[in-house]
Amino acid sequence: MTVEEMYLQLVDTYGIISQKYGHMYKGDKMVKNSKNTELIVSTGMQLMRKRGYSAVSVRDICEAAGVSHSSFYNVFSGKDDILLYILKGQKDNYEVTMEQLLDADNPVEKLWILLSKYLDLPEMFGPDLTSVLMQMDLQGRFGLEEAVLDFVGRYYKWFLRFAKECQQDGIIQTPGDPQRLVEFGVELTFYTVSQWCSSGGSFPLRPRVYEKMEDFYVIAPEYRGLWKKEPGTPEEDA
């Protein structure tokens, strides 16, 4: 199957269309992208990642970005909206994903490619801001769990297919229904991200998740560590 055929099948199955977001939501209002918007977002994220979410105020963001308070509140209701703006604006390059899947040598590498996409967001936000998102989710201010499930839903067919192939090839040695293995794998990943946030990022997230998944799935020895081939994946200290 060619890249184009795989991509079209994905679009047909899930109604996915890769597109650039030209607008976001502020409450019930539509917020247009603008130079001020992008400046506020980039400045806000830089400050919050450097100082921590609670140590940054709207005033700090406005002063650092060189914009007025009225300009800020014209597009955002508060600094929370900066995080939501980024989340809602995240898009996936499905063509690149399909290329990566086709280039993979075996089904477990394909599983790690999909898992890697899930880990991109918490690593981009960092442990402090990811914790804030989780708190917002618990308060009902943002459906983080729903967003995670939406991601899994997009690629569920592929997650399940690759898990089945891994079992058939003896790569995954954990017995049981592949569907349940995928579901438990997602839960394990979410739990590990929570631990990473609680510890203030005291361990490299990506290696820890992969190693826990290898243990849970009882990956055959010769197939362990293949996730280290992922670009930018650091090896965890011994």
N, C-alpha and C positions, 0 to 999 in steps of 0.2 A: 504494500500500500504506500502510495507516495505521500509526501508532506501535505500536498493540497487536498488529497482524498481524506486523510486523517483529520485535517483542520475542518473541512466541510462537514464531515460526519459529526465532529464535536459541536459545531455550530447548529447543525440540524437537530441533534439530540437535546441540547440544552438551551438553544436560542441565544447563544453567545455571539456577540459582535464586538470585535476589538475596536474601540473608538476613543478619541481624546475627549476628556471631559471639558466642556466649555462653560459649565455653570455648576454651582453648588446650591445647597439650601441653607437659609438662615431662618429657622423657625418655619413659617409658612411662606416665606419670601424667597425668590430666586436671587442668588448673588452672582453677578457676572464677574468673570476673571478680569483683573486689571493690574496695572503695574503696582499700585498700592497694595492690592491683595497679596500678590506674590511676594512683595517686599516684607509685608507684615508676617506672612507665614514663614518665610525663610529666617527672618530675624527672630521670631518667636521660638521657633524650633531650636535655633542655635543657642539662645539664652537658656531655654528650659533644659536642654541636654547638658549644658555646661554647669548651671547652678542648681538644677533641680526644679521640678514643677512648682512647688510651694514657695520657692524663694524668688519667683519672677511674677511681677505684676503687669497689668496692662500699661501702666505708666512707664515701666522699664522698657517694654516692647516698643512703645511709641517713641520714646526718647532715642533708643538705639536705632530705630528704623528712620527717624527723622520725619515722622508723620504726626498729625494732630490727633487728639482723642476723637474728634468728630469723624475724621477719616477712618479711624479704627472701627468705631461703632456704626459707621455706615455700612460695613460689610460683615462685622462679627458682633455677637452679643457679649462675648467674653473670651478669655484665653482658651476655654474648653473647645470653642468652635474651631480653633486652629487645628486641634487634633482631629476633630471630626471632618474638617475640610480635607485633610490629607487622606484620611481613611476612605472617604467617599470618592476621592479622586484617584485612588489606586486602580490601575488597570493592568491587565496581564497581557504580555506579548505572546499570544497563543502560537504564532508561527514559529517563534524561537523555541518554545516548549516542544512543539512537534519535531523540530529539527534535532533537539537534544535527545528526545525519546528514540528517534530513528538511529541516532549515532551510538546509543548505548549498546553494550555487548551482551547484556543479559537482563532478565526481568527485575532482578534486585536493584541494579543500577537505575532502572526506570522508576522503581518505587522511591529511591532516594532523590531522584530529580524532582518528583512531585512533592516530597516531603520538604525539600530545600525551599521550594516556593512558599510554603506555609511559614517557614522560619524567617523569611526576608523581612516581614513586617516588624516583629518584636526586636530584631537586631537593628532595624532602622530607627525605631523609637528609643531603644535602650530600656534597661530594667525599670527605671523610675517612671518614665512616661507610659510604659506598658502596664505598670501597676495602676496608674491613674485611669487608664482605659478599662481595666478590670473593675475598679471601684465604680466607675461610671456605669458599667454594665450592671453591677449589683444594684445600683440605685435606679435602674430603669431608664437611664439617660442615653444609653446607646446599646444596641443589640450586638455586643461583641460575639457572644456565642452563636447568634444567628448568622453573623458574618462568617465565622469559622465554618459553620455547617454549610453555608452557601458555597464557600470555596471547595469544601469536600464534595458537595453535590455536583459541582462543575466537572470534577475529575473522577467521580465515584466509579464510573464504568471502568476507567483505566486503573484506578487503585485495585479494584476487585480482580480485574483481568490479570494484572501483574502478580498479585498475591497468589492466585490460583496457579499461574505458571511456575512461580517459585516453589510451591508445594509439590507440583508434579515433577519438577526437576530435582527435588531433594535439597533445594537451597534453603527454604523455610522448613524446619523440621518440627515445628509446633503443630500438633494435630488439631483438627477442628474445622468448623465452618469458616471459609475464607472471609465471608461477610463479617462475622464476629471478630475475626482477627484484625480487619481493617478498622472496625469501630473501636476496639480496645486500643489499637495503635494510635488513633486520633486522641483518645482520652489520655493515654500515657504521655503523648507529646504536650498536650495542654497542661497536664500536671507538672511536667518538667519545666515548662515556661513559667508556671506559677512559682516553682521553687527558685528558679533563676531570679525572678523579680524580688521575692522575699529575702534573698541573700544579697541583694544589691548588685547582682551580676558577678558574684564571687567565683564563678566558673564559666568557661567558654560554653555558650549555649549549644551551638550546632554539634560539636563532637559529643557532648553529653547525651543529646537526644538520639543521635545515631547509635551510640553504644548501648543505650537502654533498649532501643528498638531491636538491635542485633541480639541482645540477651532474651528479650521477650519472644521474638520469632525463632530463637535458637537457629541462627544463621550458620550454615555449614562453615567450618574453619577456613576453607580456601576462598570463601566469598566475603569474609569479614574485612573491614577496613576499606572497602571499595569507595565509600563515601569521601575518602580523603582526596579522590580525584576531582571532587567538585571545586571549581575555581573559588579562591578566597576562603577555603575552609581550613582553619587552623587546627593543628594537632593539639589535643589536650595534654597538659603536662602530666607526667607520670607521678 
